[in-house]
Amino acid sequence: MPLVNYCKKCRAETPLGESCPYCGGKLAQTGEMISFGLVRKAGKEWFAWNNMLRILLPVWVLTVAIVILSEMAASGVNGVEALLEQGLMRTMIAILAAALGVIWLMFALQGRESVHVVFDKQGVHVRTYIPRHNTIGLYARFATPYTVERLTETDERPELEGLMLVRRVTLPWNDIRRVKIWHEGSTMLFFRPSFWQVAAVRLPYAEMPEAEAYVRKKLKRNKKAKVQPPDPMEKKKKR
């Protein structure tokens, strides 16, 4: 995952340099970026589960609370006790287990996906691709051939042979409010606003320092963004 440049004419990533090795056109320094890809299964990715559970669990807790409070308002404490004795919590736990089973099945149907991540002058870009023949995986992601076509038409990157773009996350540097850098897991978490995780980016361990330095540099002018943990070098300068 070294620094690369991007030739707008060829619409291809190139090694750093003054000219494109493919067309000979001049390359701008502002086109320098960090680019890397990975292949994964959503069902084995904790952050994919986390995205679903952040919605499922609050809804489940809210439903339980509404049922109990409604019964209390109608019949008082005795009504709530009777409701619990009749197996309310067993029913709700069974519903939660069934929902988790549906999520697991959905991830299993999605299959493998190829993720391409780019950090450039504009911001963070995460593109998710699946094989073109994976129709089941397409619908398991709540996408359709029409949405894929529209997504491809509006994307500045060219189509990849044998793959179709099913999801794109674009996060401008100025919109980022918090970045959590997890060194042990070689992962960066991007938030907008500060309490809502928009993207979780896993990086090769060997390339983590270069990517971290790039992100910190880009967010240095964003006074509203907070990078955790703070840069050790900045702490030394303040002392």
DOSEKE-370580 format. One line per field, with one value per residue (C-alpha): residue in one letter; x, y negated, z. Coordinates in steps of 0.5 Angstrom, whole numbers. Example, Ala and Ser with C-alpha at 12.3 -4.5 7.8 and 13.67 -1.06 7.14 Angstrom:
BEGIN
residu	(a|s)
u	(25|27)
v	(9|2)
w	(16|14)
END
This chain:
BEGIN
residu	(m|p|l|v|n|y|c|k|k|c|r|a|e|t|p|l|g|e|s|c|p|y|c|g|g|k|l|a|q|t|g|e|m|i|s|f|g|l|v|r|k|a|g|k|e|w|f|a|w|n|n|m|l|r|i|l|l|p|v|w|v|l|t|v|a|i|v|i|l|s|e|m|a|a|s|g|v|n|g|v|e|a|l|l|e|q|g|l|m|r|t|m|i|a|i|l|a|a|a|l|g|v|i|w|l|m|f|a|l|q|g|r|e|s|v|h|v|v|f|d|k|q|g|v|h|v|r|t|y|i|p|r|h|n|t|i|g|l|y|a|r|f|a|t|p|y|t|v|e|r|l|t|e|t|d|e|r|p|e|l|e|g|l|m|l|v|r|r|v|t|l|p|w|n|d|i|r|r|v|k|i|w|h|e|g|s|t|m|l|f|f|r|p|s|f|w|q|v|a|a|v|r|l|p|y|a|e|m|p|e|a|e|a|y|v|r|k|k|l|k|r|n|k|k|a|k|v|q|p|p|d|p|m|e|k|k|k|k|r)
u	(0|5|3|1|-1|-8|-8|-15|-13|-12|-17|-11|-7|1|7|9|13|12|9|4|8|2|0|6|1|4|2|0|2|-5|-6|-2|-6|-6|-9|-10|-15|-17|-22|-27|-33|-38|-40|-33|-32|-34|-35|-40|-44|-43|-47|-53|-53|-52|-59|-62|-61|-63|-70|-70|-69|-74|-79|-79|-79|-85|-89|-87|-89|-95|-97|-95|-100|-106|-105|-100|-94|-98|-100|-92|-91|-96|-93|-86|-89|-93|-86|-85|-77|-77|-81|-77|-70|-73|-74|-67|-64|-69|-66|-59|-60|-63|-57|-52|-56|-56|-48|-47|-51|-47|-41|-34|-33|-27|-26|-22|-20|-17|-15|-14|-14|-22|-23|-24|-27|-29|-32|-35|-35|-38|-37|-42|-45|-47|-54|-56|-50|-53|-60|-57|-54|-61|-59|-61|-58|-61|-58|-51|-52|-54|-48|-43|-45|-44|-37|-31|-27|-28|-31|-27|-27|-31|-34|-39|-40|-45|-43|-39|-38|-35|-33|-29|-24|-28|-34|-30|-31|-27|-22|-21|-14|-14|-7|-7|-13|-9|-16|-18|-26|-28|-34|-39|-42|-37|-42|-44|-39|-39|-33|-29|-22|-18|-10|-4|0|6|3|-1|4|4|-3|-4|1|-3|-10|-7|-4|-10|-14|-9|-13|-20|-21|-27|-24|-21|-16|-15|-10|-7|0|5|10|5|5|13|12|7|12)
v	(0|-5|-12|-12|-18|-18|-19|-23|-21|-14|-13|-9|-9|-10|-10|-17|-21|-27|-24|-18|-11|-9|-16|-20|-26|-30|-28|-33|-32|-34|-27|-23|-18|-12|-6|1|7|13|19|21|25|20|26|26|18|16|9|11|15|8|4|9|9|2|2|8|8|1|3|9|5|0|5|9|2|0|6|6|-1|0|5|2|-4|0|5|3|7|13|13|12|18|22|21|23|29|31|31|24|24|31|29|23|27|32|26|23|30|31|24|25|32|28|23|29|32|25|25|32|31|24|29|26|18|14|8|2|-4|-10|-16|-22|-30|-30|-25|-17|-13|-6|-2|5|10|17|22|20|27|27|25|28|24|17|18|20|13|10|8|9|9|2|-1|2|-1|-8|-7|-5|-11|-16|-13|-17|-10|-5|1|7|13|19|14|10|4|5|0|-7|-11|-18|-22|-29|-31|-37|-32|-28|-29|-24|-18|-13|-9|-2|0|7|9|5|1|-6|-8|-14|-18|-23|-26|-24|-19|-15|-11|-11|-7|-2|-1|5|4|8|8|6|0|-3|-8|-11|-11|-14|-20|-21|-22|-26|-31|-31|-33|-38|-43|-41|-44|-40|-33|-29|-24|-18|-17|-24|-24|-23|-28|-33|-32|-33|-39|-42|-40)
w	(0|-2|-4|-11|-16|-20|-28|-29|-37|-36|-30|-27|-21|-22|-19|-16|-21|-26|-31|-32|-35|-39|-43|-41|-39|-33|-26|-21|-14|-11|-14|-9|-5|-1|-4|-2|-3|1|1|6|8|12|17|19|20|27|24|19|25|29|24|24|32|33|30|32|40|41|37|41|48|46|44|51|55|51|52|60|61|57|61|68|65|64|70|75|78|78|71|69|74|71|64|66|69|62|59|56|57|54|48|47|47|42|38|39|37|31|28|30|26|20|20|20|14|10|11|9|3|1|0|-1|-3|-5|-1|-5|0|-2|2|-3|-2|-2|4|5|0|1|-5|-4|-10|-11|-17|-23|-23|-15|-16|-9|-6|-9|-7|0|0|-1|-8|-15|-22|-23|-16|-18|-25|-22|-17|-23|-27|-22|-20|-22|-22|-28|-28|-25|-30|-27|-21|-20|-15|-10|-4|-4|2|1|7|6|11|13|15|19|27|30|28|33|31|33|33|36|31|25|24|23|25|22|25|23|27|33|36|29|26|18|16|19|15|16|14|13|19|16|12|18|20|13|13|20|18|12|16|21|16|12|19|22|19|21|28|29|28|34|33|38|41|40|36|41|37|38|45|46|42|47|52)
END
